[in-house]
Structure formats: C-alpha cells, structure tokens
Amino acid sequence: MHAGTEKTAMTPSTELNNEMLSIRHDLHRHPELGTHLPRTQAVILDRLWDLPGIEIETGGRQSSITVVMRSGGPPSNDRELVLLRADMDALPVTEATGLPYASETPERMHACGHDVHTAALYGALRMLHTRRDELACDVLFMFQPAEEASVGAKWMVEDGLFKVAGRPPDAAFALHVFSGMIPNSQFATRSGVFMAGCEDLHVTISGQGGHGSLPHLAKDPVPVACEIVLALQTHVNRRYSAFEPIVLTVGRIAAGTDSVVIPATADMELSVRIFSETAKARFHEEVPRLIEGIAAAHGLSAQLTFRPDYPVTFNDPAETAYLQKTIAARFGADSIVELDEPLTGSEDFAWVLREVPGSYVMLGAGIEGYREETNHSPHATFDDAILARAAETMALLAWRRGRASS
C-alpha cells in the first residue's frame, strides 16, 4: 500500500476519534483565557485518572497538566524521553463562524485552534498508553495554558517541566493548526529559525504641558513622538541587513485630552519581531540611544521599558529531519513542505526549544466552504477531520522513536 493510505499502530479508532471530537467541541463551546483554565483542565484530567501507569502533575500558578508515561518494556539506560506539547487557552474574540458548536461565551473564542491541539494530544496519549509495553521511549505530555499570554510555556519551564520525569527531555515536538495560509491536511515546517522572537517596547516622552495657543511656552511631546516614529523606521531599514530583518510596528500613540491642551506626556507602544540574538542585542543598545537622543534634542526626556514575550523559535535540524521523515512515511512525501523563509509570528514553545532540541510543525485545517481567514479571526474555522491526522502525527513522533520503522 502507498504511504498515506495504510493505517499505523497510532491511527485513531472510530471510538477514540469520536471522543476527541466530543472533547474538541466541548472546549470550543466553553473557551477560557490566560493562565486560569479550570474547566479545560478538568475536561482532560477527568479522562486520565483511570489510566494506570502514568504520573500526573498540575501546576501551582496556572492550570497546566504534565503527564509522564514510562515505557512498560524492559528497563533500559538508553531509553529517550520525548516531550509532546499542546496549548489550551483561547482568545478574547467574539466568534462569528456560525458553527453548531460555536463559543457560548461572548468575547471568548478558540480562534487559534488550541482546542484542536488539546483534543489531539489527549488522543495521542490514549493511543500510546494502549501500547505502552511496546514503547521504545518514555513520553512527557505537556498541556499548557497561556500561550496567547506569553507566559504559559515559560512558567512551566521555570516550575520544573524538565525535572518532572526525573531527567530532561531528549527531544520536544509541537503541532499547530492553521485556518488559512496552508491547504487543509498540508504540513509545513522549516529547519533552523522558524518564527521570530517578539517583544513589546513602551516609551513615555515627558515634556511640559501648556496652552495650544502658546506652544513656545510648553515642551510638546506629540511632535517629538511623531519624529521618533519616523526615525525608528529609518533606523530599522538602514541599520540592519535585509537578510537579518527586524519588523517594527508602532501600534499605539496616546497623548492629550483636548485640541487646545498641549499634554505633558505622550505614550507609545511598539511591537518588535527579531530573528537573531545578535540583532536583538544591537536593537537593545541602539534604539534607547536614538529615542532618548531625539527627545533630548528638543529639551524633553524619554523613558523606555522592554517587555520580552517570546524568544526566536528554532527548529533543531536533526529533529526536524526526523519529524519530516515521520510525517512523510505516514502521509506521503508531498504532505509536508519546507518553508523558504521564517514566519514573523511568534510562539512560546520557543521557551522549550531553547533548552531541548526539537521541532515545531504547522498543519492546514481550514474548513472547505467557510471563509478562509487567518488564525485569531472571529471567522477562523478548523476542520474536525484534521483531528485524527494531528493526533496520529503527535503519537508517531513518540512511537517511532528508537524504531527502524513504525
């Protein structure tokens, strides 16, 4: 039989697939935000307590779950530990898909497909547990909150994720569905730098308020802020190589209360996407000097605060090759493509990949006949039929570990 048509040891049964669909629809109807996901956590935990031979821990400062599944095979000092991750949180978006299982909570929606990830990882766990005695590796399942809030993976690492199994993982993998950009059922990844690092920069320009008719008696921060915006664009375009880009967006400028009042301060919020630690270090050194210098030239001052969110997402070349081989063996060589360029989006699984060699892969999941929208859109849809493929992929990444074939 041709690759992509035969079943494997990790192909979900009809019963398990129906259970995953039930979980996914339940989570989609009842999305939760940030670090506190008690209902989402309970949906998964309630299905795990009856499984013998697994070790379950929950987080202290967020609703995380870790599950350690040790191989039931003969003891071995060479057995690897493979980490598989799913994020569980939703977004502050009011759903507009019209799906029968749409969110029942205003201004909350699984607009990024994390309900799919959670249900799929649960399915992978159940399949691997069924054949635990045949596993050639141990598996650490990471159900994390707050991917959208940028602290979920970071906090789990800080709180002992890599110690929960008694040793750090040897490899780590995560899968993310996309409602647009990638055709349904198509995988996409990239070896090396895959996604940008991201941080916010808050700037306050401080001057002296006054009457709009007497600007010479005040120190107006508004034109200074505008000058800084233009200078930043020039700085990015002229100080960094086109092959090591920085994406800088000034998303917010706020100042003043009335047309005839010169404000004392102006606030700016900037988003910065960076693809290397070298460029990041240079940005941190040069941009404060630029902003503070422009303010000082006009007799004003500037205060800057960097708020780091995500590191650069780096896919280990060897583990990415393993992931690609695993997917191609099951679904066919044409099922996975290598992207030519990194993505400017960011991902907090990068906190794991900083410490553990691993790989992150995307999977197209838009529903045919619905509007093709990007993730985070109120119209974003994710195909139920993709659940089986996502679950089997995650399971195979552990199942094939240490095996000549699946």
C-alpha positions as CSV (number, residue, x, y, z in Angstrom):
1,M,0.0,0.0,0.0
2,H,1.2,3.6,-0.6
3,A,2.3,5.9,2.2
4,G,-0.6,7.9,3.4
5,T,-3.3,5.2,2.8
6,E,-2.4,2.5,5.3
7,K,-3.2,2.6,9.0
8,T,-0.4,2.5,11.6
9,A,-0.3,1.4,15.2
10,M,-1.2,5.0,16.1
11,T,-4.2,5.5,13.8
12,P,-7.2,6.5,16.0
13,S,-10.0,4.1,16.3
14,T,-13.5,5.3,15.5
15,E,-14.3,5.3,19.2
16,L,-11.3,7.4,20.1
17,N,-11.9,9.8,17.2
18,N,-15.4,10.3,18.4
19,E,-14.1,11.0,21.9
20,M,-11.6,13.6,20.6
21,L,-14.4,15.3,18.6
22,S,-16.5,15.4,21.8
23,I,-13.6,17.0,23.7
24,R,-12.9,19.5,21.0
25,H,-16.5,20.6,20.7
26,D,-16.8,20.9,24.5
27,L,-13.7,23.0,24.8
28,H,-14.7,25.1,21.8
29,R,-18.1,25.9,23.3
30,H,-16.5,26.9,26.7
31,P,-13.2,28.7,25.9
32,E,-11.1,30.0,28.8
33,L,-8.3,32.6,28.7
34,G,-4.8,33.0,30.0
35,T,-3.3,31.1,32.9
36,H,-6.6,30.1,34.7
37,L,-8.3,27.3,32.7
38,P,-10.0,25.3,35.5
39,R,-12.8,23.8,33.3
40,T,-10.4,23.0,30.4
41,Q,-8.0,21.3,32.8
42,A,-10.8,19.3,34.4
43,V,-12.1,18.1,31.0
44,I,-8.7,16.4,30.4
45,L,-8.0,15.3,33.9
46,D,-11.3,13.6,34.3
47,R,-10.3,11.3,31.4
48,L,-6.9,10.5,32.7
49,W,-7.5,9.3,36.3
50,D,-8.4,5.8,35.1
51,L,-5.2,5.2,33.2
52,P,-2.7,3.0,35.2
53,G,1.0,3.6,35.0
54,I,1.1,7.3,34.3
55,E,2.2,10.2,36.6
56,I,0.1,13.3,36.6
57,E,1.0,16.7,38.0
58,T,-0.9,20.0,37.9
59,G,0.5,23.5,38.0
60,G,0.6,25.7,41.0
61,R,0.4,29.2,39.4
62,Q,-1.5,28.1,36.3
63,S,-3.8,25.4,35.1
64,S,-1.2,23.2,33.5
65,I,-1.0,19.5,33.3
66,T,2.0,17.3,32.9
67,V,1.8,13.5,32.3
68,V,4.7,11.2,32.4
69,M,4.2,7.9,30.6
70,R,7.1,5.5,31.1
71,S,7.6,2.5,28.7
72,G,6.3,-0.8,30.1
73,G,9.1,-2.6,28.2
74,P,12.3,-4.0,29.7
75,P,14.4,-1.5,31.7
76,S,16.9,0.4,29.6
77,N,19.5,3.1,30.3
78,D,19.3,4.3,26.7
79,R,15.6,5.0,26.6
80,E,14.9,8.5,25.5
81,L,12.3,10.9,26.9
82,V,10.2,12.6,24.2
83,L,8.1,15.7,25.1
84,L,4.8,16.4,23.2
85,R,3.0,19.7,23.8
86,A,-0.5,21.1,23.4
87,D,-1.6,24.6,24.3
88,M,-5.1,25.0,25.8
89,D,-6.1,28.7,26.0
90,A,-8.5,30.7,23.9
91,L,-8.5,34.4,22.7
92,P,-10.6,37.4,23.7
93,V,-12.5,37.3,20.3
94,T,-16.3,37.1,19.7
95,E,-16.9,34.1,17.4
96,A,-18.6,34.7,14.1
97,T,-18.3,31.3,12.4
98,G,-21.9,30.2,12.8
99,L,-20.7,26.7,13.6
100,P,-23.1,24.5,15.6
101,Y,-20.5,24.2,18.4
102,A,-19.5,27.9,18.4
103,S,-18.4,29.6,21.6
104,E,-21.2,30.2,24.1
105,T,-19.2,32.9,25.9
106,P,-19.1,36.4,24.4
107,E,-15.6,37.8,23.7
108,R,-14.0,34.4,24.0
109,M,-13.2,32.0,21.2
110,H,-10.8,29.3,20.2
111,A,-9.7,31.4,17.2
112,C,-6.3,29.8,17.2
113,G,-7.2,26.1,17.3
114,H,-5.9,25.3,20.7
115,D,-9.0,23.2,21.3
116,V,-7.9,21.0,18.4
117,H,-4.3,20.7,19.9
118,T,-5.6,19.7,23.3
119,A,-8.0,17.1,22.0
120,A,-5.3,15.7,19.6
121,L,-2.7,15.4,22.3
122,Y,-5.2,13.6,24.5
123,G,-5.8,11.2,21.6
124,A,-2.1,10.7,21.2
125,L,-1.7,9.9,24.9
126,R,-4.5,7.3,24.8
127,M,-3.1,5.6,21.8
128,L,0.4,5.4,23.2
129,H,-0.9,4.2,26.5
130,T,-2.7,1.3,24.8
131,R,0.7,0.1,23.6
132,R,2.8,1.3,26.4
133,D,4.6,-2.0,26.8
134,E,5.9,-1.7,23.3
135,L,7.1,1.9,23.6
136,A,10.8,2.4,22.9
137,C,10.9,5.7,24.7
138,D,9.3,7.5,27.7
139,V,6.9,10.3,26.9
140,L,6.2,13.6,28.7
141,F,2.9,15.2,27.7
142,M,2.7,19.0,28.2
143,F,-0.8,20.6,28.4
144,Q,0.0,24.3,28.8
145,P,-2.2,27.4,29.4
146,A,-1.4,30.9,28.4
147,E,0.3,30.5,25.0
148,E,-1.5,33.7,23.9
149,A,-0.5,35.4,27.1
150,S,3.2,34.6,26.5
151,V,3.9,33.1,29.9
152,G,2.5,29.5,29.7
153,A,5.5,27.6,28.5
154,K,7.9,29.9,30.2
155,W,6.3,29.3,33.6
156,M,6.1,25.6,33.1
157,V,9.8,25.5,32.4
158,E,10.5,27.7,35.4
159,D,8.3,25.5,37.6
160,G,10.2,22.3,36.8
161,L,8.9,20.9,33.5
162,F,12.2,19.4,32.7
163,K,12.5,17.7,36.1
164,V,9.1,16.1,36.4
165,A,10.2,12.9,34.7
166,G,13.5,12.8,36.7
167,R,15.6,13.9,33.7
168,P,15.3,16.5,30.9
169,P,13.6,15.5,27.6
170,D,15.8,14.4,24.7
171,A,13.5,15.8,22.1
172,A,10.4,18.0,22.0
173,F,7.7,18.4,19.5
174,A,4.6,20.6,19.0
175,L,2.0,20.9,16.2
176,H,-0.2,24.0,15.4
177,V,-3.2,24.1,13.1
178,F,-3.8,27.0,10.8
179,S,-7.2,28.0,9.4
180,G,-5.7,29.8,6.4
181,M,-2.4,30.2,4.6
182,I,-1.8,26.4,4.4
183,P,-4.0,24.0,2.5
184,N,-6.1,21.6,4.5
185,S,-4.1,18.5,5.6
186,Q,-0.8,20.0,4.4
187,F,2.1,20.2,6.9
188,A,4.7,23.0,6.8
189,T,7.8,23.5,8.8
190,R,11.4,24.8,8.5
191,S,14.8,23.7,9.8
192,G,16.6,26.4,11.8
193,V,15.0,29.7,12.6
194,F,11.3,29.1,12.1
195,M,9.5,32.0,13.8
196,A,10.5,35.4,15.1
197,G,11.2,36.4,18.6
198,C,8.8,39.1,19.9
199,E,8.8,41.8,22.5
200,D,7.0,45.0,23.2
201,L,8.6,48.4,23.9
202,H,6.8,51.0,25.9
203,V,8.0,54.6,25.5
204,T,6.9,57.7,27.5
205,I,8.0,61.1,26.2
206,S,7.9,63.6,29.0
207,G,7.8,67.4,28.4
208,Q,5.8,70.3,29.8
209,G,2.1,70.9,29.2
210,G,0.6,74.2,28.2
211,H,-2.0,76.1,26.2
212,G,-2.4,75.3,22.5
213,S,-2.1,78.9,21.6
214,L,1.3,79.3,23.3
215,P,3.4,76.3,22.2
216,H,6.6,78.1,22.7
217,L,6.0,78.2,26.4
218,A,5.5,74.4,26.6
219,K,7.5,71.4,25.6
220,D,5.2,69.5,23.4
221,P,5.8,65.7,23.4
222,V,3.5,65.0,20.4
223,P,5.7,66.1,17.5
224,V,8.7,64.5,19.3
225,A,6.8,61.2,19.4
226,C,6.0,61.6,15.7
227,E,9.6,62.3,14.9
228,I,10.6,59.2,16.8
229,V,8.2,57.0,14.8
230,L,9.8,58.1,11.5
231,A,13.3,57.8,12.9
232,L,12.6,54.2,14.0
233,Q,11.5,53.2,10.5
234,T,14.7,54.7,9.1
235,H,16.8,53.0,11.8
236,V,15.4,49.6,11.0
237,N,15.8,50.0,7.2
238,R,19.3,51.4,7.4
239,R,21.0,49.7,10.4
240,Y,20.1,46.1,9.8
241,S,20.8,43.7,6.9
242,A,17.9,42.9,4.7
243,F,18.9,39.2,5.4
244,E,18.6,39.7,9.1
245,P,15.4,41.8,9.3
246,I,13.5,43.4,12.1
247,V,9.8,44.0,11.9
248,L,8.8,47.1,14.0
249,T,5.3,48.3,14.4
250,V,4.1,51.3,16.3
251,G,0.7,50.1,17.3
252,R,-0.3,52.8,19.7
253,I,0.3,56.5,20.4
254,A,-1.7,58.3,23.1
255,A,-1.4,61.9,24.2
256,G,-3.6,64.8,25.2
257,T,-7.3,65.3,26.1
258,D,-8.3,68.3,24.0
259,S,-7.3,70.2,20.9
260,V,-6.2,73.3,22.8
261,V,-4.3,71.5,25.5
262,I,-0.6,70.6,25.0
263,P,-0.1,67.4,27.0
264,A,2.8,66.9,29.4
265,T,3.4,63.3,28.1
266,A,3.0,61.1,25.1
267,D,2.9,57.3,25.3
268,M,3.9,54.9,22.6
269,E,3.6,51.1,22.3
270,L,5.8,49.2,19.8
271,S,5.9,45.6,18.7
272,V,9.3,44.3,17.7
273,R,9.9,41.0,15.8
274,I,13.5,39.8,15.6
275,F,15.1,36.7,14.1
276,S,18.5,36.5,15.9
277,E,20.1,37.2,19.3
278,T,22.7,39.4,17.6
279,A,20.1,41.7,16.1
280,K,18.2,41.8,19.4
281,A,21.3,42.8,21.3
282,R,22.1,45.6,18.8
283,F,18.5,46.8,18.9
284,H,18.5,47.0,22.7
285,E,21.7,49.0,22.6
286,E,21.0,51.4,19.8
287,V,17.2,52.2,20.0
288,P,17.2,53.6,23.5
289,R,20.1,55.9,22.4
290,L,18.1,57.0,19.3
291,I,14.9,57.7,21.2
292,E,16.5,59.4,24.2
293,G,18.7,61.5,21.8
294,I,15.7,62.8,19.8
295,A,13.8,63.7,23.0
296,A,16.9,65.4,24.5
297,A,17.4,67.4,21.3
298,H,14.0,69.1,21.9
299,G,14.6,69.5,25.6
300,L,12.4,66.6,26.6
301,S,13.1,63.2,28.2
302,A,12.2,59.6,27.3
303,Q,11.7,56.5,29.4
304,L,11.8,53.1,27.8
305,T,10.6,49.7,29.0
306,F,11.2,46.5,27.1
307,R,8.7,43.6,27.8
308,P,10.1,40.4,26.3
309,D,7.4,37.9,25.2
310,Y,8.9,35.1,23.1
311,P,12.4,34.0,22.1
312,V,13.2,33.1,18.5
313,T,11.6,29.7,17.6
314,F,14.5,27.5,16.4
315,N,13.9,24.1,14.9
316,D,16.8,21.7,15.5
317,P,17.9,20.4,12.1
318,A,18.2,16.8,13.1
319,E,14.9,16.7,14.9
320,T,13.2,18.5,12.1
321,A,14.5,15.9,9.7
322,Y,13.1,13.2,12.0
323,L,9.7,14.9,12.1
324,Q,9.6,15.3,8.3
325,K,10.6,11.6,7.8
326,T,7.9,10.5,10.2
327,I,5.2,12.6,8.5
328,A,6.3,11.6,5.0
329,A,6.4,7.9,5.9
330,R,2.8,8.0,7.1
331,F,1.1,10.6,4.9
332,G,3.4,10.8,1.8
333,A,6.3,12.9,0.9
334,D,4.1,15.5,-0.7
335,S,2.2,16.0,2.6
336,I,4.9,18.2,4.1
337,V,6.7,21.2,2.7
338,E,9.7,23.2,3.9
339,L,9.1,26.9,4.0
340,D,11.7,29.1,2.3
341,E,11.6,31.9,4.9
342,P,10.9,32.2,8.7
343,L,7.5,33.4,9.8
344,T,7.2,36.8,11.5
345,G,4.7,35.4,14.0
346,S,6.0,34.2,17.4
347,E,5.4,31.1,19.5
348,D,6.0,30.4,23.2
349,F,7.1,26.8,22.5
350,A,10.3,28.6,21.8
351,W,11.0,28.5,25.6
352,V,11.1,24.7,25.4
353,L,13.1,24.7,22.2
354,R,15.7,26.9,23.8
355,E,16.6,24.1,26.2
356,V,15.6,20.9,24.3
357,P,16.3,20.0,20.6
358,G,13.0,19.6,18.9
359,S,10.7,20.9,16.1
360,Y,7.5,22.7,15.6
361,V,5.2,22.0,12.7
362,M,2.1,23.6,11.2
363,L,-0.9,21.8,9.8
364,G,-3.5,23.3,7.5
365,A,-7.0,22.8,8.9
366,G,-9.5,25.3,7.3
367,I,-13.0,24.0,6.6
368,E,-13.9,23.9,2.9
369,G,-16.9,26.2,2.2
370,Y,-16.2,28.6,5.0
371,R,-14.4,31.9,4.8
372,E,-10.6,31.4,4.6
373,E,-9.3,33.5,7.4
374,T,-6.1,33.6,9.4
375,N,-5.9,32.4,13.0
376,H,-7.2,34.9,15.5
377,S,-10.0,36.0,13.2
378,P,-13.6,35.7,14.5
379,H,-14.3,33.8,11.3
380,A,-11.4,31.3,11.7
381,T,-12.5,27.7,11.4
382,F,-10.7,24.4,12.0
383,D,-11.8,21.1,10.4
384,D,-12.9,18.3,12.7
385,A,-11.5,15.8,10.2
386,I,-8.0,17.1,10.9
387,L,-8.1,15.8,14.5
388,A,-7.2,12.3,13.5
389,R,-4.2,13.4,11.5
390,A,-3.0,15.7,14.2
391,A,-3.3,13.0,16.9
392,E,-1.6,10.3,14.9
393,T,1.3,12.6,14.0
394,M,1.9,13.5,17.6
395,A,1.7,9.9,18.7
396,L,4.0,8.7,15.9
397,L,6.7,11.2,16.9
398,A,7.0,9.2,20.1
399,W,6.1,5.7,18.8
400,R,8.7,5.7,16.1
401,R,11.5,6.9,18.4
402,G,14.2,4.3,18.6
403,R,12.5,2.2,16.0
404,A,13.6,1.2,12.5
405,S,10.1,1.7,11.3
406,S,6.5,2.2,12.6
